[in-house]
Amino acid sequence: MTAHSPHAFKGANLDAARRDAAHFINGEFTQGATGKSWINRSPLDNSVIGNVPEGGKAEIDAAVRAAKAALHGPWGRMTVAERTDMLAAVADEINRRFDDFLAAECLDTGKPMSLASHIDIPRGAANFKMFADTVKGISTETFTMPTPDGKGALNYALRKPKGVIAVISPWNLPLLLMTWKVGPALACGNTVIVKPSEETPLTTTLLGEVMNKVGVPKGVYNVVHGLGPDSAGEYLTQHPLVNGITFTGETRTGEAIMAAAAKGVRPVSFELGGKNAGIVFADCDFDKALAGITRSVFENCGQVCLGTERVYVERPIFDRFVQALKAKAEGLKMGDPHAPGVTLGPLISAEHKAKVLSYYAKAREEGAVVVTGGGAASMGGALERGHWVQPTIWTGLPESSPIIREEIFGPCCHIQPFDTEEQVLAWANDTTYGLAASVWTTNLQRGHRMAAAVEAGLVWVNSWFLRDLRTPFGGAKQSGIGREGGVHSLEFYTELKNVCIKL
């Protein structure tokens, strides 16, 4: 991850007009026709942020048809250079309005401003520029072949946009993960309908203003808010004019979307759940491993798909590492995201808080040693009404425990001692998931050996969340289908057409 200088934050609140979300269909903001809506509440203190309209079949159909028309309109007639220049302008406008996007992201998620200003907003903008550059530099295959008359034939491939893409994005990194899909989709010439999480509607809505500002044609970028079943999410995935579906979120939801996509044989790209392992060998650089594991367990309050919930530490340094990680967890500062020094925000919702606390209770019932934390966090004042939980570390549970096998998605981990590479590798791979892992060792041969043997789509050695956006990103097993990043994203967002010319 490239480091970015923090921006000065000019006020904690987005202006009142932008606190209410809206659908963005065919270049116009609308509240839709269903008459349904819900209140968007702050994770910090459960206060009201604004109103969000719930889209239905009519809104989804209007957005899909606008997207379909845009494919054959000005957007479809643009050259690659014209289209990518426009996406670079989108990135520039996001950066120009950095403070607006930062305010919206912090309002929706409650995450520390320091985190959102260094990662979420810069990466949200960078995704447009990076994929624009990738599309400009991509090539396809060309072959000559013999023919019976001796004159031969020439074969070459063309990349064509897949069409109308449904983008269903999550709440943990709302702008970053949404543009991670919208950026390559638009760079390849597709049009999109985005259904953001109901928990985090603001930056997706705000991006509509950017699209209009830089002149992106109507219908290219559309947003419909809503829920999943019997709402916008279900209607979007079932719409017959949608040509592909990309989704980041829970595995169970991915299964439902995949079933919907089977009708009409639409392709899917999924980044799903994880139960990622961090493996710490006794020969590691202790301080760097400790810092990396601390970040991978607790960053964004543990609400990171790549985060570490299973930590395995070689026995000679186990006790020392447990105590050091305990001190790190207890040194995290929870509070308002705009307050200086805050490193940990709340969970996203009351529902998610209840889920995480249910695992905290289950760990106690199963006899876990609670090294630190283990319950709700008492914040005092207005923040007491928010969705705060304690950073939590456990030891002492068997590998069969649900605490070790099921994704919790909170600021917590279980630490297990191990004795041999073979033992820890068996434990690390004994999961239905396979998204990411980290290995900490100063033995280069061991690092390569473990990285190759761990069954995950992404393995870091002596780092975590260090991302080159050109590299393949995605999960094995039940953690996903397909790969995103660089040319690998283009494989989903384009169709290859072969042209054969008889010479």
C-alpha positions in Angstrom: 0.0 0.0 0.0 1.4 3.3 -1.0 1.6 5.9 1.8 -0.4 9.1 1.3 -0.2 12.3 3.3 -3.2 12.9 5.5 -5.6 15.6 4.4 -6.7 18.3 6.7 -10.3 17.5 7.7 -12.6 20.5 7.3 -15.4 19.6 9.6 -16.9 16.3 10.7 -20.2 16.7 8.9 -21.2 16.4 5.2 -23.5 19.3 4.3 -27.1 18.5 5.2 -28.2 18.0 1.6 -25.8 15.2 1.1 -26.6 13.3 4.3 -29.7 11.9 2.5 -28.9 9.3 0.0 -30.6 9.1 -3.4 -30.8 6.7 -6.3 -28.7 7.9 -9.3 -30.4 6.6 -12.5 -29.6 7.8 -16.0 -27.6 10.8 -14.7 -30.4 12.0 -12.4 -30.8 11.8 -8.6 -34.2 10.5 -7.6 -36.0 9.1 -4.5 -37.7 6.6 -6.7 -41.4 5.6 -6.7 -41.7 2.9 -4.0 -42.3 5.3 -1.2 -40.1 3.0 1.0 -37.0 4.2 2.8 -34.9 3.6 5.9 -32.9 5.7 8.3 -29.2 5.6 8.0 -27.7 5.7 11.5 -24.2 6.4 12.8 -22.3 3.4 14.2 -20.7 5.8 16.6 -23.7 6.7 18.7 -26.8 5.4 16.7 -27.7 9.0 15.8 -29.6 9.7 12.6 -27.4 10.5 9.6 -30.1 10.8 7.0 -32.7 9.0 4.9 -32.1 6.2 2.2 -34.7 5.4 -0.4 -35.4 1.7 -1.0 -35.4 0.8 -4.7 -37.8 -1.8 -6.2 -38.3 -3.5 -9.5 -39.2 -0.2 -11.3 -36.0 1.5 -10.2 -33.8 -1.5 -11.1 -35.5 -1.8 -14.5 -35.0 1.9 -15.2 -31.3 1.7 -14.2 -30.6 -1.4 -16.2 -32.3 0.0 -19.3 -30.4 3.2 -19.0 -27.2 1.3 -18.7 -28.1 -0.8 -21.8 -28.9 2.3 -23.8 -25.6 3.9 -22.8 -23.7 0.9 -24.2 -24.9 1.9 -27.7 -24.8 5.7 -27.1 -21.9 8.1 -26.6 -20.1 5.8 -24.2 -20.0 2.9 -26.6 -18.7 5.1 -29.4 -15.8 6.5 -27.4 -12.3 5.5 -28.2 -10.2 3.8 -25.5 -8.2 7.0 -25.1 -11.3 9.2 -24.7 -12.9 6.8 -22.2 -9.7 6.4 -20.1 -9.1 10.1 -20.1 -12.6 10.6 -18.6 -11.9 8.0 -15.9 -8.7 9.8 -15.0 -10.8 12.9 -14.6 -13.1 11.0 -12.3 -10.1 10.2 -10.1 -9.0 13.8 -10.1 -12.4 15.0 -9.1 -12.6 12.5 -6.2 -9.2 13.8 -5.0 -10.4 17.5 -5.4 -13.4 16.6 -3.3 -11.4 14.5 -0.9 -12.9 16.1 2.2 -16.5 15.5 1.1 -15.7 11.8 0.4 -13.8 11.5 3.7 -16.7 13.0 5.6 -19.2 10.7 4.0 -17.1 7.6 4.6 -16.5 8.4 8.2 -20.2 9.2 8.8 -21.3 5.9 7.3 -18.7 3.6 8.9 -17.4 5.4 12.0 -13.9 4.4 11.1 -11.0 6.6 12.2 -10.3 9.5 9.9 -6.6 8.5 9.8 -7.5 5.2 8.3 -10.0 6.5 5.7 -7.7 9.4 4.7 -4.7 7.1 4.1 -6.5 4.1 2.5 -10.2 4.4 1.6 -10.3 7.6 -0.3 -6.9 7.6 -2.0 -7.5 4.0 -3.2 -11.0 4.8 -4.3 -9.6 7.4 -6.7 -6.5 5.4 -7.6 -8.7 2.5 -8.8 -9.9 4.6 -11.7 -6.5 5.7 -12.8 -4.9 2.3 -12.4 -7.4 0.4 -14.5 -7.5 3.2 -17.1 -3.7 2.8 -17.5 -4.1 -1.0 -17.6 -6.7 -1.0 -20.4 -4.5 1.4 -22.5 -1.6 -1.0 -22.3 -3.3 -4.4 -22.8 -2.6 -6.6 -25.8 -4.3 -9.6 -27.3 -3.1 -12.7 -29.3 -2.3 -12.7 -33.0 -1.6 -15.9 -35.0 -0.9 -16.8 -38.6 -2.0 -20.2 -39.8 -1.4 -22.3 -43.0 -4.3 -23.0 -45.3 -4.6 -25.7 -48.1 -4.2 -23.1 -50.8 -0.9 -21.9 -49.3 -2.1 -18.3 -48.8 -2.7 -18.7 -45.1 -5.0 -16.9 -42.6 -4.5 -14.3 -39.9 -6.2 -14.7 -36.5 -6.4 -11.9 -34.0 -8.5 -11.3 -30.8 -10.5 -8.2 -29.8 -11.6 -7.4 -26.3 -15.2 -6.2 -26.2 -17.1 -5.0 -23.1 -19.3 -7.6 -21.5 -22.3 -5.3 -21.3 -24.4 -4.3 -18.3 -22.6 -5.2 -15.0 -24.3 -5.5 -11.6 -22.0 -4.3 -8.9 -23.0 -5.3 -5.3 -20.5 -3.8 -2.9 -19.9 -4.2 0.9 -19.9 -1.9 3.9 -16.4 -2.4 5.3 -14.5 -0.4 2.7 -17.4 1.1 0.8 -15.7 3.5 -1.7 -12.5 1.4 -2.2 -14.2 -1.9 -2.9 -17.0 -0.3 -5.0 -14.5 1.5 -7.3 -12.3 -1.7 -7.4 -15.2 -3.1 -9.5 -16.6 0.0 -11.2 -13.1 1.2 -12.3 -12.2 -1.8 -14.4 -15.8 -2.3 -15.6 -16.0 1.3 -17.0 -12.4 1.2 -18.3 -13.4 -1.8 -20.4 -16.4 0.0 -21.8 -19.2 -1.6 -19.8 -21.9 0.2 -17.9 -22.9 -0.4 -14.3 -25.6 -0.5 -11.8 -24.3 -0.3 -8.2 -26.2 -1.7 -5.3 -24.2 -0.5 -2.2 -24.6 -2.0 1.2 -27.6 -0.5 3.0 -25.3 0.4 5.8 -23.0 2.7 3.8 -24.9 4.5 1.0 -23.2 7.9 1.0 -20.0 7.7 -1.0 -21.6 5.6 -3.8 -24.3 8.3 -4.1 -21.7 11.1 -4.0 -19.8 9.5 -6.9 -22.8 10.3 -9.1 -22.1 14.0 -8.6 -18.5 13.3 -9.8 -19.7 11.4 -12.9 -21.9 14.3 -13.9 -19.2 16.9 -13.2 -16.7 15.3 -15.5 -19.2 14.6 -18.2 -19.6 10.8 -18.0 -22.6 10.1 -20.3 -26.0 9.4 -18.7 -26.6 5.7 -17.9 -23.0 4.7 -17.6 -22.9 4.8 -13.8 -26.2 4.1 -12.0 -26.9 3.5 -8.3 -30.0 1.9 -6.8 -30.2 1.5 -3.0 -32.0 -1.3 -1.3 -31.8 -4.5 0.6 -31.2 -8.1 -0.6 -34.1 -10.5 -0.7 -37.4 -9.0 -2.2 -35.6 -5.8 -2.8 -33.1 -4.1 -5.1 -30.4 -6.7 -4.6 -32.5 -9.6 -5.7 -34.2 -7.7 -8.5 -30.8 -6.6 -9.9 -29.3 -10.1 -9.9 -32.4 -11.5 -11.6 -32.8 -8.9 -14.3 -32.5 -10.6 -17.7 -30.6 -7.6 -19.3 -27.7 -7.8 -16.7 -24.7 -9.5 -18.4 -22.5 -10.1 -15.4 -22.5 -9.8 -11.6 -19.7 -8.9 -9.3 -20.1 -9.2 -5.6 -18.0 -8.8 -2.4 -19.5 -10.0 0.8 -20.6 -13.1 2.8 -20.3 -16.6 1.3 -24.0 -17.3 2.0 -25.1 -14.2 0.0 -22.7 -15.3 -2.8 -24.4 -18.6 -3.0 -27.8 -16.9 -3.4 -26.5 -14.6 -6.1 -24.9 -17.5 -7.9 -28.2 -19.3 -8.0 -29.8 -16.2 -9.5 -27.0 -15.8 -12.1 -27.6 -19.4 -13.3 -30.8 -18.3 -15.0 -29.5 -16.8 -18.2 -26.0 -18.3 -17.7 -24.5 -15.0 -16.4 -20.9 -15.0 -15.3 -20.0 -14.0 -11.7 -17.0 -12.6 -9.9 -17.0 -13.1 -6.1 -14.8 -12.2 -3.2 -16.3 -13.9 -0.3 -15.6 -14.7 3.4 -12.3 -15.7 5.0 -10.9 -17.2 8.2 -7.3 -16.1 7.6 -4.2 -17.5 9.3 -1.2 -15.6 10.5 1.8 -17.9 11.0 4.6 -16.6 13.2 7.9 -18.6 13.4 10.4 -18.2 16.2 13.0 -16.9 13.9 10.8 -13.9 12.8 11.7 -10.3 13.3 9.6 -10.1 16.5 8.8 -6.4 16.5 7.8 -6.5 12.8 5.7 -9.6 13.2 4.0 -8.1 16.2 3.2 -4.9 14.4 1.9 -6.8 11.4 -0.3 -9.2 13.3 -1.7 -6.3 15.4 -2.7 -4.5 12.3 -4.1 -7.5 10.6 -6.3 -8.4 13.6 -7.5 -5.0 14.7 -7.5 -2.6 11.7 -11.0 -1.3 10.9 -12.2 -3.0 14.0 -11.5 -6.4 12.5 -13.9 -5.7 9.6 -11.5 -6.5 6.8 -11.9 -9.6 4.6 -8.1 -10.0 4.6 -7.8 -9.8 8.4 -6.4 -12.4 10.7 -8.6 -14.3 13.1 -6.3 -17.3 13.5 -2.8 -16.7 14.8 -0.3 -19.6 15.1 2.9 -18.9 17.0 5.9 -21.2 17.3 6.1 -22.5 20.8 9.5 -21.0 21.8 8.1 -17.4 21.5 4.4 -18.2 22.2 4.1 -16.8 25.7 6.1 -13.7 24.9 4.0 -13.0 21.7 0.7 -13.4 23.5 1.7 -10.9 26.2 3.1 -8.5 23.6 -0.1 -8.7 21.5 -2.2 -8.2 24.6 -0.3 -5.0 25.3 -0.8 -3.8 21.7 -4.6 -4.5 21.9 -4.9 -2.7 25.2 -3.1 0.3 23.8 -5.5 0.9 21.0 -7.5 4.1 21.4 -11.3 3.9 20.7 -13.4 6.9 20.1 -14.8 9.5 17.7 -13.0 9.1 14.3 -12.2 12.8 14.1 -10.4 12.9 17.5 -6.6 12.8 17.4 -4.9 9.5 18.1 -8.0 7.3 17.6 -7.1 4.0 16.1 -10.2 1.9 16.5 -13.8 2.7 15.6 -17.1 0.8 16.2 -18.6 -2.1 14.4 -20.9 -1.2 11.6 -24.3 -1.9 13.1 -26.2 -3.2 16.1 -26.9 -6.4 14.3 -23.2 -7.0 13.6 -22.3 -6.1 17.2 -24.8 -8.8 18.4 -23.2 -11.3 16.1 -19.6 -10.5 17.3 -20.7 -10.5 21.0 -22.4 -13.9 20.5 -18.9 -15.3 19.5 -17.4 -13.6 22.5 -20.0 -15.4 24.7 -19.4 -18.7 22.9 -15.7 -18.5 23.5 -16.3 -18.1 27.2 -18.7 -21.1 27.2 -16.1 -23.3 25.5 -13.5 -22.5 28.1 -11.3 -20.1 26.2 -8.6 -18.2 28.1 -9.6 -14.6 27.6 -6.2 -12.8 27.4 -7.9 -9.4 27.0 -11.3 -8.0 26.1 -14.2 -10.4 25.6 -17.2 -8.1 25.8 -18.8 -4.9 24.8 -16.8 -1.7 25.3 -18.1 1.0 27.7 -17.6 4.4 26.0 -19.6 6.8 28.1 -21.6 9.7 26.9 -23.4 9.6 23.5 -20.9 7.0 22.2 -22.4 4.5 24.7 -25.3 4.1 22.2 -22.9 3.1 19.5 -21.7 -0.4 18.4 -18.5 -0.7 20.3 -16.8 -4.0 21.3 -13.5 -4.7 23.1 -10.4 -5.8 21.1 -10.2 -9.5 22.2 -7.6 -12.2 22.3 -8.2 -15.9 23.2 -6.0 -18.9 23.7 -6.7 -22.5 24.8 -9.4 -23.6 22.3 -9.2 -26.7 20.1 -9.0 -26.4 16.3 -12.5 -27.8 16.1 -14.0 -24.8 17.9 -16.4 -22.5 16.0 -14.3 -19.6 17.2 -11.5 -21.0 15.1 -13.6 -22.3 12.2 -16.2 -19.6 11.6 -15.7 -16.0 10.3 -16.4 -13.5 13.1 -15.4 -10.2 11.4 -14.6 -8.4 14.5 -11.5 -7.2 16.4 -10.5 -10.5 17.7 -8.2 -13.5 17.3 -7.3 -16.9 18.8 -3.6 -17.6 19.3 -2.4 -21.2 19.1 1.1 -22.6 19.7 2.7 -24.9 17.1 5.8 -27.1 17.0 6.5 -28.0 13.4 5.9 -26.6 9.9 3.8 -29.7 9.1 1.5 -29.2 12.1 0.9 -25.5 11.4 0.4 -26.0 7.7 -2.3 -28.7 8.4 -4.1 -26.3 10.8 -3.8 -23.3 8.4 -5.3 -25.3 5.5 -8.0 -27.0 7.6 -10.8 -24.5 6.6 -13.5 -24.2 4.1 -12.1 -20.7 3.3 -8.9 -19.7 1.4 -8.7 -16.0 1.0 -5.4 -14.8 2.6 -2.6 -15.6 5.0 0.6 -14.1 6.4 3.9 -15.9 7.2 6.5 -14.3 9.5 10.0 -15.7 9.3 13.6 -14.5 8.5 14.2 -17.9 6.7 13.7 -17.1 3.1 13.5 -20.7 2.0 10.8 -21.3 4.6 8.9 -18.2 3.5 8.8 -19.5 -0.1 7.9 -23.0 1.0 5.1 -21.9 3.2 3.7 -19.4 0.8 3.4 -22.1 -1.9 1.8 -24.6 0.5 -0.8 -22.5 2.2 -4.2 -22.9 0.4 -5.1 -19.2 -0.1 -5.4 -16.8 -3.0 -3.0 -14.3 -1.4 -0.1 -15.0 1.0 2.1 -12.3 2.5 5.6 -13.1 3.8 6.7 -10.6 6.4 4.0 -8.1 5.6 0.2 -7.7 5.5 -2.1 -5.6 3.2 0.8 -4.7 1.0 -0.9 -4.5 -2.4 0.3 -4.0 -6.0 -2.9 -3.4 -7.8 -1.7 -5.2 -10.9 -1.5 -8.6 -9.2 -4.2 -11.2 -9.0 -6.6 -10.8 -6.0 -9.2 -13.4 -5.0 -9.9 -16.4 -2.9 -9.7 -20.2 -3.1 -12.3 -22.7 -1.8 -15.4 -20.8 -0.5 -13.6 -17.5 -0.4 -14.5 -16.6 -4.0 -14.6 -17.2 -7.7 -12.3 -15.4 -10.2 -9.5 -12.9 -9.7 -9.5 -9.1 -9.7 -6.6 -6.7 -10.2 -4.7 -5.6 -13.3 -5.3 -7.6 -16.4 -7.1 -10.3 -14.3 -10.0 -7.9 -13.8 -10.2 -7.4 -17.5 -10.8 -11.1 -18.0 -14.1 -10.8 -16.2 -15.2 -7.4 -17.6 -14.5 -8.2 -21.3 -15.3 -10.9 -23.8 -12.6 -12.0 -26.2 -13.7 -12.2 -29.8 -11.5 -14.0 -32.4 -11.4 -12.6 -35.9 -10.1 -14.9 -38.7 -9.0 -13.2 -42.0 -8.4 -15.4 -45.0 -5.4 -14.0 -46.8 
